[in-house]
Amino acid sequence: DEQIGALNRQVGEMSVWGQSLQGSLAERDEQIGALNRQVDSQKRQISALGEHIQAISLSWSWKMTRPLRLLLDKAKIVSRQLRNIGIRLASQQVEIGNKLSHSSPIKHITHAQDSCRQQDQTTRDIFIWSVIDWHFRIQRPQQLARGFAKGGMRVFFLSNHFVDASNPGYRMEKLDPLLPIYQIKLHVKGAPAIYFAPPTQEAEAMLEASIAQFILDFSVFSSVSIIQHAYWYSVALRLPNSYRIYDCMDHHEGFGDVPEKLIDIEKDMLNYADLVVVTSNWLEIFARDFNQNIATIRNASEYEHFSEIPAKVYRDPQGRKIIGYYGAIAEWFDLDLVRAVALANKNCLILLVGNDTTSAGKTLSDLPNVVFTGEVPYAQLPFYLHAFDICLLPFKILPLTLATNPVKIYEYLSAGKMVVSVDLPEIAQFGDLVFRAKSVNDFVRLVALGLESFSSSNDSNLARQQFAAQQTWGHRIDEFSTALAKIAMPKISVIVLTYNNIDLTKACLESLIERTDYSNLEIIVVDNASSDGTPVHLQEFEYRHVGVKIVLNEVNVGFAAGNNIGLAEASGDYLVILNNDTVVTKGWAMTLMRHLQHNSSIGLIGPVTNNIGNEARIEITYKTLAEMPIEAFQYTVANMGKTIPIRNVAFFCVMLSRSTYERCGSLCEEYGLGFFEDDDYCRRVEKEGMQIVCAEDVFIHHHLSASFNKLPSRERQILMERNKSTYEKKWGKWIPHSYRR
């Protein structure tokens, strides 16, 4: 009853809020109307200016008319800016309307959550597929997440703790009132632990459905997946338009108890990640056998947190000097070494701060000067650290620790503390700032030397702090961002064949520039002797955009020959044939490419669409191109990572790898102006033993046969019948295409 009462009050509040918003919507409608009138006026002025410039351009040389073309470009830019303002206002109106009509008390979306729903289109969201929960010990995952959020990116921190539920979904927690950073706990039945086995088929399906719901709810059009554990890999692979980064923090085989199946998955991550980030030189050497795109980004410290002496610092009741350690006390912790230090320094307190998972307290219980505190909060670590006279890193020399870049060394140095460590490879970077011991006796000797020379204000302390001040998590985020910007992605070449239909061409090319969202893109436009001003527009387009090549044919050489010219010009690792009567959606190219990367047996892949004569056509209800992106996004995210086999992909949009192109050759030019050359190419791909598939997670709008529909119906019919005969002489009876059921 209390819950129902609370929900009724919420409904009442929503009603008041809705009435207020209705008033705001009416005012917004007036603003949009006024803006539309301004846009119409601007269009008329630009149209008159364009006609004037075009008349001049017909009689002057290209060189002489260039200043005028630039003037026209500026006018078009103004028009586009005004139009975009109108679109944004209209989108806001639709978004508010959706909130009024779709708000549900079941999801309990808070204002803090709602404020993160809209992605900044200039940046990618960050998914951190973490090894730990946010509220566990503060480590590298949380520090990276916070650093990216400080940089203005939305950060979604995937907890290793799941919500045990029967239905897909998620629970979200805002982690900082001032930063766009959120912890996500996905629904998985049984809430399995991630460390002991890959997800079962049932768990993987729930994970996929849960993250898909989140992506839809928060409009994650593009992202960077930073994967820190193999358990997540199969799900992270399915995210649309996402860079895949493996943040390799440890040598997992070194733990000894990691299941072989997870180790195999880690090797796949190492092989296929767009970037492998490692924390040590040892891991870099290890990773080089799998991947050449590697960045060494070590651990660091939160300098301000550890350098400032807190108001209250731990004091030994007996007034002894303190030899201290904090961190996990696990199987890699050298108890024999600690025993030797304790026995050699009976007049000192050996203070061990951290969670004891290896019964160290019991093993060392005979030593009265050894004290264990147990786990303490991250915020309380300076309370102990500034009490230490000497800091220890007493690790065993194991495959696991050989690969380790210890976070605590940076934190010790932030406090200016003298440090004695075993001689691990990563300790060499600290030079004389850290004592390195090659044996137990050497370790004990260096501790004694440190105690003798200890001073809280000497130059060595300052040098240690100065070093640590340049090794902060802020520095690491800068390094990470630089590494992301330098990722060497495969080149994708998009060939667009044009013949008249200038308005469709403009819409197609504009969508390519604005929505492809890919760093290594080449656009090649081949014009088949258009007579409607297309060549002039294409030359202006090439001038404005980097990575664009224009080929102007003197005659219409047909569909196959025109595309072959573009394919011959292309330098990409992946090749796309795209009709000029299409409009692409956000991230389409990367998402298509991922399928070819993941499955080398795929020869050809195409998208789903609104308008084509085979199974690639889906039922979709948008009425205008302005409505298309959101509805397409809803469909593709619900089907992320999925493909269906298809006998023929239509070449209004098709992607193939360069290796497939080299095996199967160019399009057959026997078909003249067009029809059946795509079916012909599909048979050649089949003959090579490769698959043909349709990607359910990529949608491309298609007007369908914009050029061929302009042919007289009789001429069109003759062309189809002649080309069908050509096809059947090569491949046998043609099987008509069919729609999906």
N, C-alpha and C positions, 0 to 999 in steps of 0.2 A: 504493500500500500504506500509506504514511504517513497519507493522508487517510482510508482505510478504518479504520485503527487508531484514529485520532482520533475518528472517528464512533462506533466501537464503545465507546470510553471514554465518549463523551457519552451513548450509549444506557444504559450502566451507571449513570452518574450520574442519568439521568432515571428509571431504575427505582427507585433509592434515594429520589429526590425524590418519586416517585409513591407509594411505600409510606408515606412520611411524611405526604403529603397525604391518603391514605386514612384514616389515623388522625385527622387534623384534620377530615375530612368526617364521620366518625362522631360526633365531639364536636359538630360543627356541627349534625348531625341532632338530637341531644339538645336543644341550645339552641333550635332551631326548634320542636321539639315542645312544649317548655315555654312558649315564646312563644305558640304557637297556643292552648294551653290558657288562657293569660292573655287572649288576644284573645276567645276564646269566652265566658269569664266576663264580660269587659267588655261584649260584645255583649248578653248577657242583661240586665245591669244597665241598659244604655242603652235596650234594647227596653222594659223595664218603665217606665223614666222617660218614654219617648216616649208609651207608651199612656196614662200618667197625664196628661201634658200635653195630649194630643189630646182626652181626655175633658173636661178643663177648657175647652179652646179652643172646643168645640162650644157652650158655654153663655155664655161671656163674649165681650165685644166685642174687636175686633182690637187696640185700644189697650191694653186691660187685660191681654191675654195676651202682649204683646210681650216683657216681661221673661222669661216662661217660654220663649218661643221662643228667646230668646238663650241661655238655660240649655241648651236642647236642642242648639243649635248648638255650644256648648262641649263638650258630651258627645260629639257627633259628631266634632269635631276630635280629641279624645283617642283615639277609636276609630280614626280615620283614621291618626293618628300611629303607633299600635300596629300597625295593618295594614301600613303602609308599611315599618316596621322589619322585619316578617316577610318582606315582598316583597324588601327589599334583601338579607336573609340568604339567602333562597332563590336570588336572582339570583347572589349570590357563589358559592353552591354549584354552580349550573349553569355559571358561568364557569370555576371550577376544574376541573369535570368536562370541559368542552370543551377546556381546555388539556391535560388528560391524554390525551384521545382524539384530538386533532387536531394535536398538536405535530409539526412536521416539520423534519428537519435541512436541508431544501432552502432554507428561508427564512432560516435563521441569525438568528432574532430574539434579540437580546441582552436582558439584564435591564433595561438603560437604555431600550431600545425598548419593552419590555413594560410598563414603568411608565407609559407615556403612552397606553396603549390606551383607557382609560376617560375619556370626556369629562365634564367638570364641567357638570352640567345647568343651572347658573345663568349660564353664560357661553357665548359663541360662540367656536369655534376660529377662528384667523386663518390664511388662506392668503395668502402674499405671492408673487404671480406675477411674479418678478423679471426685471430686464433683465440681471442679472449673476449669476455664481456667488458663493457666500458668500466664497470664498477669493481673490476678485479684490480690487481696491482697496476699502477700507472706505468706504462711501458711505451715502446716505440709506436704501436698502433694508435694509441690515444694521442700521442704527441704529433704524429703526422696528420691525424684527423683535425686536430685543433689548428695546426699550422695552415692547412689548406683552407679551413673556414675563415681564418684571419685574412686570407688572401681574397676573400669575397666569393668563394665557391660554395655551393650547397654540398654538404658532406653527409653521407648516409653511412653510418657505422653499423655493419651487420654483426650482431652479437652471436657468439657460439651457443648461447642459450636460446632454446626454442620454446614457443608456447605450445603446450600439448593440447591439440584441438583436432577435431574431425574434419573441419572445413578449412579451405585455404584462407589466408588473411595475414594480418600482421598487427603488432603492437608498437607504437612509436612513442619515443620519449625525447623531448627537447632538452639538450644537455647544457646549453648555455643561453641565458636570456638575451645576450648581446651578439651571438654568433649563429649563423645558419648551419648548425650541427645537430644531428639527430641520431639516436640509437634505434635500430629496427630489430625487433624480434619476430621472426617469421613463424607462422603456424606449421608445425610438423607433428603428425600423430605419433605419440610415444616420446617426443622430445629427445631424440638420440644424442649421444655424445659424438663429437666430430672426430675424436682422436683415434678411434679403434677400428674403423672400417669406412669405406666409401658409403654414400647414401644408398639405401635400397631403392629398387625401382619405384615403390610406392612413395618413399620419402622424397625422391627426386621430383616426382610429379607434383607433390604438394609444395615443395620449395619453388618449383617453376611457376605454379599457379599463384602462389603467395607473392612472389616478387613481381609477377606480371600485374597483379592487382595494385601493388604499390606504384609501379611505373605509370600505370594509367591514372591513378589518383593524383599523382604529383607531376604529371607531364614531363617525364624524363626522356626528352627527345635524343639526347646525346650524353655520353658519360665516359669516365675512365674507371675501369675496374682494377683496383689494387688488391690482388689476391694473396693472402698470407698463409693459406693452408689448402692442401689438395682436396679436402672434402668439398669445397665450394666450386671446384673447377668446372664440372659438368653443367652446373646451373649458370655460372658466369659466362660460359661460352655462348649461351643462348640470348644474352642481352643484345638488343639491336643497337647498331651504331655505337659500339663501345670499344675503346682501346683496352688491351689486356696486358696488365703489368703483373709480373710475379715478383713480389717483395720477399726475396730469399734471405731470411734473417738467421737461419741456423742450418747446420748440416743434419738433416732429419734422420738419415741412416745412423748417425752417431749416437742417437738416443738408445738404439738397440732394441726397443720394443715397438717400433712403428711397423704396422702391418705392411707386407710386401705389396699389396694392392695399392695402398696409398703412396708408396715409394714409386711404383710404376706411373701413377697419375702425376706425381711431381716431375718425373722425367718428361712426360708429355708437356707439362707447363714450361719446363726449361726449353724444350724444343720449339714450341709454337707461340710463346709469348711475344708480343710486339717489343717488349723491353723486359730484361731481367735486371732487377735492382739487387745488389748484394751489399753486405755490410762489412766485408773483410776481403783482404787480398787472397786468402785461402779459398774463399767461396768464389771469387772471380776466376781463379784458375780452374776450379771445379766446374763452373758454369760454362766456360769457354768451349768445352767439349760438346755442348749442346746448342749454343746460341752465340752469335757475334754481337748482337745488340745488348750490351751490358753496361750498366753504370754502377760504380762503387759509391754508395752513399752510406757512410758509417752512422753509427749512433751518435748521440750528443747529450747535452744536459740542458735543463731549464735553468740557465745561469743565475738569474735573479733569485730564484727559489732557494738555491743552495749556497750562493755567495754571501747572502746577508745573514748576519748572526741574529738568531731569534732572541726575543726578550728573555726567554727562559731556556737554559741549556742543562742537559743531564749532568749530574755530579755524582761521582762515586762516594758513597757514605764513608769509605775508609781513606779517601783522598789520594788514591793511587793514580798513577798514569794509566791511560786507557789505550789499549791496542784494540782497534775495532774493525768490524765488518758488518755490512748490511746487504741483504739480498736473499735469494732463495738458498736454503741449505738442503741440497739434494745430492744425488749420487755422484755428481762431479765435484763435490766439495771435499777437499782433502783433510780428513780428520787427523791423520797421522802428522801432517804438517802443523796443524793447529796445536796438537798435543806437544810437539817439539817446541813451539813458540811459548806455550804456557809453562812448560817445565823450565825453560831457559829464563823466563821472566816471572818468577813466582811473586815478586813484589808489585807486579802490574795486574790490572784487570783486563781479561780477555772478554770483550763484550761482543756477542754475536746477535745481531738484530735481523730477524726474518723468520719465515715459516720453515719449520724443521720437518721435512718429509722423509728423512732417512735415519731417524732415531739417533741423531747426533748427541742430543742431550743425555740419553742413556749411556752412550758409548764413552762420553767424556765426564760422566758424573763423579768420577773419582778425583777430578781436578777442582779444588775449591776456588781457584781464581778465574774459572770459566763460567760466564753467566749468559744464559739465553733469555731473550725478551719475548720471543714469538713474533708473529706478524704485527707490524705497526702500519698505520695509514701513511700514505705518501706525504701528506702535509706535515707529518710529525718527524720525518727523517732528519731535517736540519737540527732538531732538538738533540739527536744523538750524534750526528756527524760533527758538529762543532765542539763536541766533548772529546772526540778522538784525538790522541796525540800522534798516533800512527794508524794509517788505514791499510787493510790487508786485501789481497786478492789470492786466496789460498785454493786454487783450482788444481785438480788432477790434470795431467797432460793426456788428453784423450782425443779421438777424432772429433768429438763434439766441441771440446773447448779449443782445439786448434783452429777452428773456423769462427770462433767467437770474437766479437768486438764488444768488450764489456761496457755497458752504459755507466756502471757505477764509477769507473775510472774518471770519466768526464765530470761526474758529480763530486767525487772526492777533490779533484783539482779545482773545481769552482770555489770550494771552501779554502783553497790554498793549502790543502793538507799534503803531508808527506805520505807517499804510497810505496808499499813493497808488494811486488807481484811475482808470481811464477813467470818464467820466460816464455810466454805465448807469442806467436808471430805478430799479433796486432799490437803488442805492447811496445814494439820497436818504434812506432810512429811518435811516441811520447818523448823519445830521446832521454836526456838526463833528468827530465821532470819526474820520472818514475824509476825506482830501483827494481832491477830485474834479477831474479835469483835462478840459478841453473840447477840447484840441488837443495835438499833440506838444510844442510849445514850453511849453505850460502844464504838461504832465506833467513835463518835465525841470526846470522851475522849482520845482515842488512837491517833487520829490525833493531838490533842493539845499536848499530851505527846511527840509525834514525833517531832513536831515543836520546842518544848523547848529543846530537847536533840540533835537536828540536828547538825552534824559536817561532813564536807566533807572529813576528813582525819582520822577519828577514827578507832579503831580496828574492830568495828562492820561492817563498810563498807568493810574492807578487808575480813572479814569472809564471808560476803555475796558474794563477788566476787570469793573467793576461792571455795565456794559451786557451784556457777554457772559455773565455769570453768570446773567442772566435770559433768556437765549436758548439754553437747552440742549435736548437731545433729550428730556429728561424733560418740559420745558414743552410741547414739540411733541406728545408722546403725550397729555398732558392735553387739548390743543386738539383732537387727533384724536378722542379718546374723547367729548368734548363734541359734536363734529360728528356722530359716529355716532349719539349719543343723540337728536339733533335731526333725523335724516333724516325727510323728509316722505313717508312711504309712502302709497300709495292706501288708502282705507278699504275693508275687506271686510265686508259685512253677511251674517250667517248667519241664515237663517230656519229655525227648528225648529218643526214642527207636532206637537202632542201630543194623544193621546186615550187615556187610561188607560195601562196598561203602565208604571207609575211606576218600577219597577226598571230597565227599559230606558232610560227618560228620564234617570234619575240617572246611569247609566253613560255615556250620550251626552254630557250636559252636563259631567260631570267630565272626560271626555277632551277636550272642547273647551277647557276652561280650562287643563288641564295640558299639552296637546300641540300646540296651535295655534301657539304660539311666534311671534306676530305682534303688532307694536306698535300697529296701528291697526285693531282688530277691534270689530265691533258684533254682539251676539247678540240676536236678537228671537225670543222663544218665544211662539207662539200656541197656546192650549189650546182644544180643541173640546169644552168642557163635560165634562171628565173627572169621574168619580165615585169615584175610588180614592185621594183625597188629593193628587193631582197639583197642583191650584191652590195649596194651602197650601205645598207644597214649592217651587213656582216663585216664590212671593212671598218666601220665605226666601232662595232663590237670588239673586233680584234685589237683595235687601238686602245680601247679602255681596259682590257682585261689581260693579265699575264697568263701564259699557258694556253693560249688560243691560237690555232692555225686555221686559215681560211684558204680553200681551194675553189676557184671559180672556173667551172667548165664552160667552154664556148657553145656546146650543144648538150642536149639531154641524152646522156648515155645510158639511162635506165637505172633501176634500183640496184641490181647486183654490181654492175660496173662502177657506179658511183660510190657504193660502199667499199668496193675493192680499192679504189683510189685512197679513201680514208684509212683503210686497214694498212695499206702499204706505207702511208705516212706515219702511222702510229708507232710509238716507242714503248708502250706500256707493257707491264707484266700481265695485265688483264685487259681485255678488249670488250667494248660495249658497242653494239649497233643500236641506235636509238632514233626512232622516227621523230620528225619535227612536229607531229601532231600529238605530242605527249606533254604531260606536266609531271615532274618527279616530286617525290615526297622526301622529308627530312631523313638524311642518312642512308638513302637507298643504295648507293654504290658500295659503301663499306659492308652493309649487311648482305648484299648479294655476293660480294667477294668472299666473305667469311665461309659461305657454304662450299665454295670451290677450294678454299684453303683447307677446310676440315676434311673434305672427301675428294681425294684426287681422282676418283673414278667418275666424277661428274664431268661430262664434256660440255654441255650447254645448260644454262639456267636462265629462266625468265621469271617475271613477277606475276602476281595476280593483278587483275585490272577490272574496270567497269565495262569494257567494250571490246570483245574479241570473239572469234568464232570457235573457241574450244574450251577445255576445262579450266583454263586460266581465268575465265570470266566468273566473277562472284556476284552475288546479290548484294547491292549496296544502294543506299537511298538518297545520297546527297543530290541537291538540285543545282547548286552552283559551285564553281571552283573555290569560292571562299569557304564553303562548308566542307570541301573535300578533305583537307589535311587532318582534321580532327577525327572524322569518321574512318578514314583510312588507318589512322594511328590506333584507333580502338580495335579494328580488325587484326592488324598485323601484330600488335602486342599480345593479343589473345592467342596468337598462333606463332609466337616467337620461336625461332629455331627449327621450324617445321618445313618440310618439303613434301611434295607428292610427285610420283612418277607421271610422266606425260609423254605421249608418243611424238608430238610435235610442239615445239615452242615457236610462237609467232615472232618474227623478227622486227616487230614494232619496238621491242626491247629485249635484248638477249646479251648475256655475258658469257665469255669463254676465256680460258687461260691462253697465254701465248703458246704453250706446248700443244694445246688442242688445235690452235690455228696452224701451227707448223706441221702437225700430223695430217690435218684434213684439208688444208689449203684455203684458197679464197672462194668466194661465192661463184656459182656457175653462171656465166654470162649468156648462156644459150636462151635464157628466159626473157631477154630483152628488157622492155620497160618494167616488167615485174609479174608476180604471181608464181608460186610453186618453188621459188629458189630457196625459201626457208625449209619447206618439206624436203627438198633435195639435200640440203646441208644436214638435216637431222638424220637422214638415212646414212650419210657418210660417217657421221659421228657414231651411229649404231654399229656400222661395219667395223669401226675401230674398237668396238667392245666397251664403249663408254655410255654412261647413263645420261638421260635427258630428264630434267626435273623442273618443277614450278615451285618457287619460293612462296610459301604462305605468309611470310613475314615482311614482304616488300610489295607495296602497291604503287602502280604507275597509272595515272589517268591517261586515257587514250580516246581521241576523237574518232578514230577508225577510218582508214582509207580516204583521208582528206584530199590527196592528190588524185588517186584513181577514180574517185567519185566524180571528178570533173571531166573524165573521158566520156564521150557519147556512149550510151548503153550498148549499142551494136558493136562498136569498136572494142569496148571492154569485154564483151562476151566472146568475141573472136580471139582476143588475147588470152583469155582464160582457157578456152578450148584448145588452142594451139599449145599452150604451155603444159596443160594437163597431159596432152599426147606426148610431149617431150619427156615429161616426168615418168610416164608409164612405160616408155621404151627403155628407160634406164632401171626402174625399180619395181616394175609390175603394177598391178592395178592399184590406183590411188584409193586410199581409205578415207572417206569424208571425216572431218573433225566433228566432235560432239561436245556438248556441254556437260558439266559435272551434274551428278544426280543428288 
